[in-house]
Amino acid sequence: MTGGAPLTHLTVSVAQAAEEMPKDMLAAQIRTQGFACDKAVRATRDAKRSRPDHAVWVLKCSNATYRVSRAPDMAAQVQPLK
């Protein structure tokens, strides 16, 4: 059996990927809907506005900030914040 380093590295990589995926996924989605997002900086889930099957995120891009509401099988509702 190998030491703890590979498992630790894997754990960090999975956590890092989980953190990066929403921002990149949301940025790609709003771009396809005609919104500008030059570089996704971060995505923060809005727990107050989110419901089961309806996630709400605040997406910070290098050039703008958006509130993105997503429901299954529907286009995202995008509201520019700044």
A tleap script that builds the chain and sets N, CA, C and O, in Angstrom:
source leaprc.protein.ff14SB
mol = sequence {
  NMET THR GLY GLY ALA PRO LEU THR HIE LEU
  THR VAL SER VAL ALA GLN ALA ALA GLU GLU
  MET PRO LYS ASP MET LEU ALA ALA GLN ILE
  ARG THR GLN GLY PHE ALA CYS ASP LYS ALA
  VAL ARG ALA THR ARG ASP ALA LYS ARG SER
  ARG PRO ASP HIE ALA VAL TRP VAL LEU LYS
  CYS SER ASN ALA THR TYR ARG VAL SER ARG
  ALA PRO ASP MET ALA ALA GLN VAL GLN PRO
  LEU CLYS
}
set mol.1.N position { 0.834 -1.182 0.000 }
set mol.1.CA position { 0.000 0.000 0.000 }
set mol.1.C position { 0.877 1.242 0.000 }
set mol.1.O position { 1.920 1.267 0.653 }
set mol.2.N position { 0.465 2.262 -0.720 }
set mol.2.CA position { 1.261 3.478 -0.791 }
set mol.2.C position { 0.907 4.391 0.361 }
set mol.2.O position { -0.062 4.144 1.079 }
set mol.3.N position { 1.688 5.452 0.543 }
set mol.3.CA position { 1.464 6.405 1.628 }
set mol.3.C position { 0.232 7.257 1.395 }
set mol.3.O position { -0.505 7.051 0.431 }
set mol.4.N position { 0.013 8.210 2.276 }
set mol.4.CA position { -1.176 9.050 2.222 }
set mol.4.C position { -1.138 10.121 1.156 }
set mol.4.O position { -2.180 10.694 0.836 }
set mol.5.N position { 0.018 10.413 0.596 }
set mol.5.CA position { 0.117 11.510 -0.363 }
set mol.5.C position { -0.805 11.352 -1.573 }
set mol.5.O position { -1.486 12.315 -1.925 }
set mol.6.N position { -0.861 10.184 -2.230 }
set mol.6.CA position { -1.747 10.079 -3.389 }
set mol.6.C position { -3.215 10.331 -3.028 }
set mol.6.O position { -3.929 11.006 -3.770 }
set mol.7.N position { -3.662 9.793 -1.898 }
set mol.7.CA position { -5.046 9.994 -1.483 }
set mol.7.C position { -5.300 11.465 -1.170 }
set mol.7.O position { -6.335 12.012 -1.550 }
set mol.8.N position { -4.366 12.103 -0.483 }
set mol.8.CA position { -4.496 13.522 -0.173 }
set mol.8.C position { -4.549 14.327 -1.457 }
set mol.8.O position { -5.369 15.235 -1.590 }
set mol.9.N position { -3.687 14.002 -2.396 }
set mol.9.CA position { -3.669 14.701 -3.674 }
set mol.9.C position { -5.001 14.519 -4.403 }
set mol.9.O position { -5.538 15.467 -4.975 }
set mol.10.N position { -5.525 13.303 -4.377 }
set mol.10.CA position { -6.807 13.019 -5.013 }
set mol.10.C position { -7.926 13.803 -4.339 }
set mol.10.O position { -8.785 14.364 -5.019 }
set mol.11.N position { -7.922 13.847 -3.018 }
set mol.11.CA position { -8.943 14.580 -2.277 }
set mol.11.C position { -8.898 16.059 -2.620 }
set mol.11.O position { -9.941 16.673 -2.842 }
set mol.12.N position { -7.722 16.630 -2.666 }
set mol.12.CA position { -7.579 18.043 -3.027 }
set mol.12.C position { -8.037 18.262 -4.462 }
set mol.12.O position { -8.726 19.242 -4.744 }
set mol.13.N position { -7.668 17.370 -5.373 }
set mol.13.CA position { -8.055 17.524 -6.768 }
set mol.13.C position { -9.568 17.451 -6.942 }
set mol.13.O position { -10.135 18.238 -7.701 }
set mol.14.N position { -10.231 16.527 -6.256 }
set mol.14.CA position { -11.683 16.404 -6.350 }
set mol.14.C position { -12.353 17.657 -5.777 }
set mol.14.O position { -13.296 18.185 -6.366 }
set mol.15.N position { -11.866 18.125 -4.635 }
set mol.15.CA position { -12.432 19.333 -4.024 }
set mol.15.C position { -12.217 20.539 -4.925 }
set mol.15.O position { -13.110 21.372 -5.086 }
set mol.16.N position { -11.044 20.628 -5.503 }
set mol.16.CA position { -10.737 21.742 -6.398 }
set mol.16.C position { -11.629 21.678 -7.641 }
set mol.16.O position { -12.143 22.708 -8.079 }
set mol.17.N position { -11.816 20.508 -8.205 }
set mol.17.CA position { -12.658 20.338 -9.390 }
set mol.17.C position { -14.108 20.681 -9.068 }
set mol.17.O position { -14.783 21.322 -9.873 }
set mol.18.N position { -14.588 20.267 -7.915 }
set mol.18.CA position { -15.966 20.559 -7.527 }
set mol.18.C position { -16.178 22.055 -7.369 }
set mol.18.O position { -17.253 22.568 -7.679 }
set mol.19.N position { -15.162 22.756 -6.888 }
set mol.19.CA position { -15.262 24.198 -6.712 }
set mol.19.C position { -15.223 24.919 -8.049 }
set mol.19.O position { -15.931 25.909 -8.228 }
set mol.20.N position { -14.415 24.449 -8.991 }
set mol.20.CA position { -14.259 25.108 -10.274 }
set mol.20.C position { -15.396 24.791 -11.241 }
set mol.20.O position { -15.739 25.622 -12.082 }
set mol.21.N position { -15.980 23.609 -11.134 }
set mol.21.CA position { -16.973 23.189 -12.105 }
set mol.21.C position { -18.183 24.118 -12.181 }
set mol.21.O position { -18.550 24.509 -13.289 }
set mol.22.N position { -18.826 24.495 -11.076 }
set mol.22.CA position { -20.011 25.352 -11.207 }
set mol.22.C position { -19.721 26.663 -11.930 }
set mol.22.O position { -20.507 27.074 -12.784 }
set mol.23.N position { -18.626 27.320 -11.615 }
set mol.23.CA position { -18.355 28.607 -12.253 }
set mol.23.C position { -18.125 28.433 -13.752 }
set mol.23.O position { -18.628 29.223 -14.551 }
set mol.24.N position { -17.371 27.406 -14.137 }
set mol.24.CA position { -17.096 27.196 -15.555 }
set mol.24.C position { -18.348 26.747 -16.306 }
set mol.24.O position { -18.596 27.174 -17.433 }
set mol.25.N position { -19.127 25.886 -15.669 }
set mol.25.CA position { -20.364 25.401 -16.275 }
set mol.25.C position { -21.372 26.551 -16.442 }
set mol.25.O position { -21.986 26.697 -17.499 }
set mol.26.N position { -21.531 27.353 -15.401 }
set mol.26.CA position { -22.465 28.483 -15.469 }
set mol.26.C position { -22.007 29.511 -16.504 }
set mol.26.O position { -22.819 30.045 -17.259 }
set mol.27.N position { -20.719 29.782 -16.532 }
set mol.27.CA position { -20.189 30.748 -17.503 }
set mol.27.C position { -20.457 30.271 -18.929 }
set mol.27.O position { -20.878 31.055 -19.779 }
set mol.28.N position { -20.214 28.992 -19.188 }
set mol.28.CA position { -20.471 28.449 -20.527 }
set mol.28.C position { -21.952 28.561 -20.875 }
set mol.28.O position { -22.304 28.905 -22.004 }
set mol.29.N position { -22.810 28.273 -19.913 }
set mol.29.CA position { -24.244 28.327 -20.173 }
set mol.29.C position { -24.711 29.748 -20.488 }
set mol.29.O position { -25.461 29.953 -21.442 }
set mol.30.N position { -24.277 30.725 -19.700 }
set mol.30.CA position { -24.775 32.082 -19.973 }
set mol.30.C position { -24.176 32.641 -21.263 }
set mol.30.O position { -24.809 33.457 -21.933 }
set mol.31.N position { -22.969 32.213 -21.617 }
set mol.31.CA position { -22.397 32.643 -22.905 }
set mol.31.C position { -23.255 32.159 -24.064 }
set mol.31.O position { -23.463 32.895 -25.029 }
set mol.32.N position { -23.761 30.917 -23.979 }
set mol.32.CA position { -24.602 30.397 -25.061 }
set mol.32.C position { -25.921 31.151 -25.146 }
set mol.32.O position { -26.599 31.105 -26.173 }
set mol.33.N position { -26.286 31.844 -24.078 }
set mol.33.CA position { -27.521 32.625 -24.048 }
set mol.33.C position { -27.259 34.101 -24.375 }
set mol.33.O position { -28.161 34.931 -24.262 }
set mol.34.N position { -26.026 34.426 -24.780 }
set mol.34.CA position { -25.728 35.770 -25.256 }
set mol.34.C position { -25.157 36.730 -24.230 }
set mol.34.O position { -25.024 37.918 -24.521 }
set mol.35.N position { -24.817 36.258 -23.040 }
set mol.35.CA position { -24.246 37.130 -22.010 }
set mol.35.C position { -22.728 37.048 -22.047 }
set mol.35.O position { -22.167 35.995 -22.349 }
set mol.36.N position { -22.069 38.145 -21.744 }
set mol.36.CA position { -20.616 38.196 -21.755 }
set mol.36.C position { -20.061 37.771 -20.401 }
set mol.36.O position { -20.442 38.307 -19.360 }
set mol.37.N position { -19.165 36.809 -20.435 }
set mol.37.CA position { -18.431 36.395 -19.234 }
set mol.37.C position { -17.036 36.026 -19.707 }
set mol.37.O position { -16.770 34.881 -20.070 }
set mol.38.N position { -16.140 37.025 -19.698 }
set mol.38.CA position { -14.800 36.816 -20.232 }
set mol.38.C position { -14.057 35.720 -19.486 }
set mol.38.O position { -13.499 34.813 -20.104 }
set mol.39.N position { -14.048 35.798 -18.153 }
set mol.39.CA position { -13.382 34.777 -17.337 }
set mol.39.C position { -14.197 34.593 -16.066 }
set mol.39.O position { -14.432 35.550 -15.328 }
set mol.40.N position { -14.625 33.370 -15.814 }
set mol.40.CA position { -15.377 33.079 -14.594 }
set mol.40.C position { -14.422 33.134 -13.407 }
set mol.40.O position { -13.402 32.445 -13.389 }
set mol.41.N position { -14.759 33.956 -12.419 }
set mol.41.CA position { -13.919 34.111 -11.234 }
set mol.41.C position { -14.405 33.187 -10.121 }
set mol.41.O position { -13.617 32.456 -9.520 }
set mol.42.N position { -15.724 33.227 -9.850 }
set mol.42.CA position { -16.284 32.344 -8.822 }
set mol.42.C position { -17.790 32.247 -8.982 }
set mol.42.O position { -18.427 33.117 -9.574 }
set mol.43.N position { -18.336 31.189 -8.451 }
set mol.43.CA position { -19.791 30.986 -8.412 }
set mol.43.C position { -20.157 30.636 -6.974 }
set mol.43.O position { -19.579 29.726 -6.381 }
set mol.44.N position { -21.120 31.366 -6.423 }
set mol.44.CA position { -21.557 31.144 -5.058 }
set mol.44.C position { -23.038 30.813 -5.085 }
set mol.44.O position { -23.838 31.572 -5.632 }
set mol.45.N position { -23.401 29.698 -4.503 }
set mol.45.CA position { -24.812 29.310 -4.471 }
set mol.45.C position { -25.567 30.219 -3.507 }
set mol.45.O position { -25.114 30.467 -2.390 }
set mol.46.N position { -26.711 30.708 -3.945 }
set mol.46.CA position { -27.574 31.560 -3.126 }
set mol.46.C position { -28.581 30.651 -2.421 }
set mol.46.O position { -29.611 30.296 -2.993 }
set mol.47.N position { -28.282 30.281 -1.194 }
set mol.47.CA position { -29.111 29.325 -0.451 }
set mol.47.C position { -30.511 29.865 -0.180 }
set mol.47.O position { -31.474 29.099 -0.151 }
set mol.48.N position { -30.634 31.177 0.020 }
set mol.48.CA position { -31.955 31.766 0.301 }
set mol.48.C position { -32.897 31.661 -0.891 }
set mol.48.O position { -34.092 31.421 -0.723 }
set mol.49.N position { -32.365 31.837 -2.082 }
set mol.49.CA position { -33.204 31.828 -3.286 }
set mol.49.C position { -33.327 30.448 -3.924 }
set mol.49.O position { -34.246 30.208 -4.707 }
set mol.50.N position { -32.415 29.545 -3.598 }
set mol.50.CA position { -32.442 28.199 -4.185 }
set mol.50.C position { -33.545 27.359 -3.554 }
set mol.50.O position { -33.885 27.520 -2.382 }
set mol.51.N position { -34.087 26.465 -4.361 }
set mol.51.CA position { -35.091 25.491 -3.913 }
set mol.51.C position { -34.721 24.152 -4.533 }
set mol.51.O position { -33.873 24.099 -5.423 }
set mol.52.N position { -35.345 23.071 -4.076 }
set mol.52.CA position { -35.084 21.795 -4.748 }
set mol.52.C position { -35.429 21.919 -6.239 }
set mol.52.O position { -36.468 22.480 -6.586 }
set mol.53.N position { -34.598 21.419 -7.086 }
set mol.53.CA position { -34.772 21.480 -8.547 }
set mol.53.C position { -34.751 22.899 -9.106 }
set mol.53.O position { -35.198 23.115 -10.232 }
set mol.54.N position { -34.246 23.865 -8.356 }
set mol.54.CA position { -34.121 25.244 -8.853 }
set mol.54.C position { -32.957 25.902 -8.117 }
set mol.54.O position { -33.140 26.511 -7.063 }
set mol.55.N position { -31.757 25.771 -8.687 }
set mol.55.CA position { -30.560 26.324 -8.062 }
set mol.55.C position { -30.362 27.767 -8.506 }
set mol.55.O position { -30.557 28.103 -9.674 }
set mol.56.N position { -29.976 28.606 -7.567 }
set mol.56.CA position { -29.679 30.006 -7.865 }
set mol.56.C position { -28.231 30.261 -7.455 }
set mol.56.O position { -27.814 29.940 -6.343 }
set mol.57.N position { -27.486 30.842 -8.375 }
set mol.57.CA position { -26.071 31.115 -8.165 }
set mol.57.C position { -25.782 32.582 -8.434 }
set mol.57.O position { -26.474 33.214 -9.231 }
set mol.58.N position { -24.765 33.129 -7.776 }
set mol.58.CA position { -24.213 34.427 -8.140 }
set mol.58.C position { -22.887 34.112 -8.815 }
set mol.58.O position { -21.970 33.569 -8.198 }
set mol.59.N position { -22.803 34.463 -10.089 }
set mol.59.CA position { -21.612 34.188 -10.896 }
set mol.59.C position { -20.836 35.481 -11.083 }
set mol.59.O position { -21.346 36.445 -11.654 }
set mol.60.N position { -19.604 35.494 -10.599 }
set mol.60.CA position { -18.727 36.650 -10.745 }
set mol.60.C position { -17.770 36.371 -11.884 }
set mol.60.O position { -16.970 35.437 -11.827 }
set mol.61.N position { -17.860 37.194 -12.922 }
set mol.61.CA position { -16.948 37.109 -14.059 }
set mol.61.C position { -15.982 38.284 -13.981 }
set mol.61.O position { -16.195 39.211 -13.200 }
set mol.62.N position { -14.943 38.252 -14.769 }
set mol.62.CA position { -13.967 39.340 -14.737 }
set mol.62.C position { -14.578 40.655 -15.217 }
set mol.62.O position { -14.071 41.726 -14.883 }
set mol.63.N position { -15.651 40.591 -15.991 }
set mol.63.CA position { -16.240 41.801 -16.551 }
set mol.63.C position { -17.668 42.081 -16.083 }
set mol.63.O position { -18.220 43.124 -16.434 }
set mol.64.N position { -18.286 41.190 -15.303 }
set mol.64.CA position { -19.669 41.390 -14.870 }
set mol.64.C position { -20.023 40.391 -13.768 }
set mol.64.O position { -19.306 39.419 -13.532 }
set mol.65.N position { -21.147 40.658 -13.100 }
set mol.65.CA position { -21.674 39.742 -12.092 }
set mol.65.C position { -23.132 39.463 -12.431 }
set mol.65.O position { -23.883 40.373 -12.782 }
set mol.66.N position { -23.527 38.195 -12.323 }
set mol.66.CA position { -24.874 37.787 -12.701 }
set mol.66.C position { -25.508 36.921 -11.614 }
set mol.66.O position { -24.814 36.206 -10.892 }
set mol.67.N position { -26.825 36.994 -11.510 }
set mol.67.CA position { -27.582 36.011 -10.735 }
set mol.67.C position { -28.132 35.037 -11.764 }
set mol.67.O position { -28.831 35.432 -12.697 }
set mol.68.N position { -27.815 33.770 -11.588 }
set mol.68.CA position { -28.196 32.742 -12.553 }
set mol.68.C position { -29.111 31.742 -11.850 }
set mol.68.O position { -28.718 31.095 -10.879 }
set mol.69.N position { -30.336 31.627 -12.359 }
set mol.69.CA position { -31.303 30.673 -11.824 }
set mol.69.C position { -31.422 29.525 -12.810 }
set mol.69.O position { -31.642 29.737 -14.002 }
set mol.70.N position { -31.274 28.302 -12.302 }
set mol.70.CA position { -31.299 27.131 -13.176 }
set mol.70.C position { -32.326 26.129 -12.695 }
set mol.70.O position { -32.355 25.763 -11.520 }
set mol.71.N position { -33.158 25.696 -13.601 }
set mol.71.CA position { -34.109 24.622 -13.360 }
set mol.71.C position { -33.845 23.544 -14.408 }
set mol.71.O position { -33.396 23.860 -15.509 }
set mol.72.N position { -34.113 22.282 -14.089 }
set mol.72.CA position { -33.830 21.205 -15.050 }
set mol.72.C position { -34.548 21.412 -16.384 }
set mol.72.O position { -35.707 21.825 -16.427 }
set mol.73.N position { -33.839 21.117 -17.461 }
set mol.73.CA position { -34.403 21.136 -18.829 }
set mol.73.C position { -34.924 22.499 -19.272 }
set mol.73.O position { -35.794 22.574 -20.139 }
set mol.74.N position { -34.412 23.558 -18.699 }
set mol.74.CA position { -34.816 24.915 -19.095 }
set mol.74.C position { -33.587 25.791 -19.257 }
set mol.74.O position { -32.533 25.517 -18.683 }
set mol.75.N position { -33.733 26.847 -20.045 }
set mol.75.CA position { -32.658 27.823 -20.153 }
set mol.75.C position { -32.506 28.530 -18.805 }
set mol.75.O position { -33.471 28.658 -18.052 }
set mol.76.N position { -31.320 28.976 -18.516 }
set mol.76.CA position { -31.082 29.694 -17.262 }
set mol.76.C position { -31.730 31.071 -17.331 }
set mol.76.O position { -31.792 31.692 -18.392 }
set mol.77.N position { -32.205 31.530 -16.196 }
set mol.77.CA position { -32.662 32.909 -16.083 }
set mol.77.C position { -31.447 33.687 -15.569 }
set mol.77.O position { -30.889 33.369 -14.519 }
set mol.78.N position { -31.051 34.706 -16.329 }
set mol.78.CA position { -29.831 35.450 -16.015 }
set mol.78.C position { -30.188 36.894 -15.747 }
set mol.78.O position { -30.859 37.543 -16.550 }
set mol.79.N position { -29.730 37.394 -14.605 }
set mol.79.CA position { -29.976 38.788 -14.236 }
set mol.79.C position { -28.629 39.456 -13.950 }
set mol.79.O position { -27.938 39.070 -13.008 }
set mol.80.N position { -28.248 40.460 -14.761 }
set mol.80.CA position { -27.013 41.188 -14.470 }
set mol.80.C position { -27.154 41.930 -13.142 }
set mol.80.O position { -28.190 42.540 -12.875 }
set mol.81.N position { -26.103 41.878 -12.306 }
set mol.81.CA position { -26.130 42.543 -11.006 }
set mol.81.C position { -25.300 43.805 -10.984 }
set mol.81.O position { -25.616 44.723 -10.228 }
set mol.82.N position { -24.254 43.889 -11.780 }
set mol.82.CA position { -23.414 45.089 -11.792 }
set mol.82.C position { -23.174 45.543 -13.202 }
set mol.82.O position { -22.487 46.540 -13.421 }
savepdb mol mol.pdb
quit
